[in-house]
């Protein structure tokens, strides 16, 4: 498995990581998936305190016991649950972040987090206070580096300008090319990496994707997605579609890692096998871009 430097950090992440949100809540299943991923060279595991109300962090923590030194452990903060109430509220305050990190460390059963990410963000946040919280956590040794998980270009620009983030996690695929317009080049110029989530677009960009196109995707409707899949298969020239989709997400120099989710061993192995494929050529990337739209961020600029 190839490894890429994450931004300007000392972290080298497998180009294919594991998005842990899809692990489920069964400990045996989650442990098997995480163990298989590590055995096959994956080292970036991405979770969040929000997933399954903290259960996901607990499962990941149990699954990596005895193998902590093999893992780049990433989790997220900012969505705070209020006891006795449904759902959660957004809280990027310094006081909450510095409290929440201790809960994540406990659930993950570790004394440090490799990559701590703000799980969202708006321009109305107390940005300096939020950044100060992450910087203090670094100084205290509770986290090694920090980043943000965001699809908002204006928010990303502010953190690039004002903080020491090493990564931005954002949705990126052949069907969601929004980062190409405003984000990827900006990150590359500032030695910050993109971690690409959703590279297979909920499974639509796969050999069985037609069955998953019914609900549409972003502003694509079912028929349009089905037409794209036909063109995608032609452009792939017989290559596995999901592997090709993952390689597309890795094709820009700013992208250090793609993190498809996996809820079964077959899915996991198929995702990891994308690491055995050659990198796409410039011509292949351009061909794939002709079958989809260079969509834009509208609501969150």
N, C-alpha and C positions, 0 to 999 in steps of 0.2 A: 504494500500500500504506500503510495507516494505521500509525503508529508510536506506541508507548506508552512512557512512562517506566518504567524498571525499578527498582521500589522508590524509594528516595530518592537513587538514583545519578544521574549525569549521562548515563547510557546511555539512548538511545531505540531500542527494538527494534521491528522489524516485527512486527505482530500474528501473522503466520504465519512461523515460522522453518523451518529444515531440520534434522531429526534425522539426523545423518550416519552413524549406525550401519548403515543399510541401503544405503549407497553401494556396497558390495562391495569387491573388491580389485583391480579392473581400473582402471588409471590413466586411460585414455581415457574410460571411462564415468563415473567419479567426477568428472573435470574437466568433462565436458559437463553433468552434473547441477548442480554447484556454479555453473558459469558461467550456466546458464539461470536458476537461482534468483536470483542477483545481478542479472541483467538485468531480472528481473521485480519487483524491489523488495525481495526478502528480504535482510535483513542479519544476522540471528542464525544462526550455524552452530554446532551443538552436537556435540562429539565427546567422546572420552575416551581416556586412555592404555590402557585395557583393551581397546578394540575392535580385534580382529584383531591383538593383541599389539603395538600401536603403529602398525601399518600405516595405520589409518584417519587418525590424526593426520598422518602423512606425506603421504597423498593430499590431505587438506584443505589442508595447507601448500603443496603444489605448485599446487593449483587456485586459490589466492587470490594467487599472486604477481602483482605489478603492480596488485592491487586491495585491498591490505590496509586502506587507508583507508575502504573501503566496508563493512567487515565488523566486526560485534561477535562476536568469537571466544570461544567458551566451550568449556572442556574440564574434565576431572574427574581426581581423584586419590584414592588410598586403598587400591586393590587392587594388591598388590605380587606380582609374579611371582618365584618362586625359581628361579634357574638350575638346570637339570637335573631339575626336578620338574614334574609336570602341574599345571595350574590356577594358583591364586594364593591368597595369604593376605591378611587384612585388616590394614592397618597405617596407623592415623591419627596416628602419632607425628610430632612436629615434625621430627626428623632426616630421616625418610623424605619428608615433604612437601617439605622444602626441597631435597632431592636430586632428587625426581621432577619438580619444576617445570622444572628445567634440561633434563631429558631431553625433556619435552614441548615446551619452547621450541625445542630443536634439531630435533625432528621436524616441528614446525609452521613452522619457518624464520622465526621472528619473535622480536622482543626483548621482547615483552610479551603478556600474555593479558588480555583484557577482563574475563572472568568465570571465575574458578577455583572449581570446586565440589567439595566433599567428596562422594565417590561412595558414600554410604551413611551409616553412623553408628549407634552404640548408646550406651546410658547407661553402659556399662562403659568407654567410651573415656576417655582423659585429656583431657577437653573443654577445659580451660584451656590445656593445651599445644598442642592442635590449633588453637584459636583464635589463640593467640600466633603460631603459624607463619604463618597467613594474614595477620595484621596486619603481621608483619615483611616478608612478601613485598610487601605494599602499600607500605610505607615504602621498600623497596628499588627500587620501580618495576617489578618483574617482573610484577605483576598490578595491575589497576585496582580491581577489586572481587571479592568472593567470596560464595559461597552454598553451599547444600547440596542434594544430590539424595537425597530421603528420603520414605518413606511412613509413618514412625513418628511419630505425634503427640507422644509424650513427648520424643523427640529434637528435633523441630522446636521445641517450646516452650522447651527449654533454650537452643537457639541464638538464638531470638528474644529471650530474656531476657538472655543473656550475651555476645552477639557483635554485630557490625555487618554481618550478612548482608544482602544486598539482594534475594535471591531464594531460593525453594525450588522445586526441580523435583520434580514428583510426577505419577503417573499420574492422569488425570482424564478422564472421559467420561460419556455417558449410562448406560453399563453399569458404570462404576466411580465412584460418587458419594461415595466415602468422604471426600474432602477437605471436602465441604460441611458435615459435622457438627462437625469439630474444628479445621480448618485455615484455611479461606478467610477467615472473619471475623477470626480472630486475626491473619493476615497483613495484612489491610486496615487493621486498627486500628493496626498498627505500621509502616505504609508499607513493607511488604515485598511483593514480587510473586511470584505463582505462575507458573512456566513449566509448561504442561500438556503432558505427553507421552502418547502413546497415545490421542489424541482420537477416533480412528476404531476403536479396540479391535481391533487386528490385522486391520482391513479388514472386520470383521463389520458395522459401522455404515455400510454402503455399498450401492449398488444391486445389487452382486453378492455381498452378505454371506451369503446363505443357504448358499452353497457352503463358507464358512469357519466355519460354526457347528458343525460336526460334533464338534470337540474341546471344545466348551463354552468358557466364559469366567468366571473366578473361580468363583462358586458357581452360575452359570447353566448349565443343561444344554441340549443341542441343541434339543429341542422348544420349550423356553421361549424360547430365542433366536429361533427361527423365528417364534414368535407375536409376540414383541416387534418383529421386523422388519415384520410386517404392520401393526401399530399405528403404527410409526414412519413407514412410507410414507403412511398415512392422515393422520397429524398433520403431515407435511411438505407436504401438498397439492401434490404434483407437483414440489417442489424436489428437487434432487440430495441424496441422503441423506448422502454423505460431507461435502459442504459444510455441510449443516445440522448434522451432528455436530460439526464443527470450530467452527461458530458457537456451539453450545451450550457447548463448553469455554471459549469466550471471553466468555461472558455475565456472569460474576461480576466485580465491580469489581476484585478482587484479581488477576485473571489478566491478565498483560501480553502473553503470547505462547503460542501453541500450536505444538508442533513435531511434526507428523506426519512419518513417514519416507517416503522415496520411492526406489525402485530403478529407475524408468523415467521418461522424460520425460513420458509421459502421466499417470502418477501425480502427478508433481511439479506439472504444470500444473493438474491437477484440484484439488490441495490449495491452490495459490496462488489459484485462482479463488474460493475461499471468502472471500477478502478483498474481492471485489466485491459480495458479498451484504450486504444491510442487516443491522444488528444485530437479534437476536431481541427481540421484545417480551416484557414480563413475562408476558403471557398465554401466549405461545408456549413460553417456558421452563417454565412451570407445567404446560402440557399434556404436554410431553415428559417431565417428571418423573413423570407418572402412569403411564407405560408401563414404568417400571423401578423397582427398589428403592433406597431410601436406605440402601445397604449400609454396614456399619460395619467399622472396624478391630478385629480380635479378637486377633491374635497379637502385635501390636506397639504396645501402648498404653503 
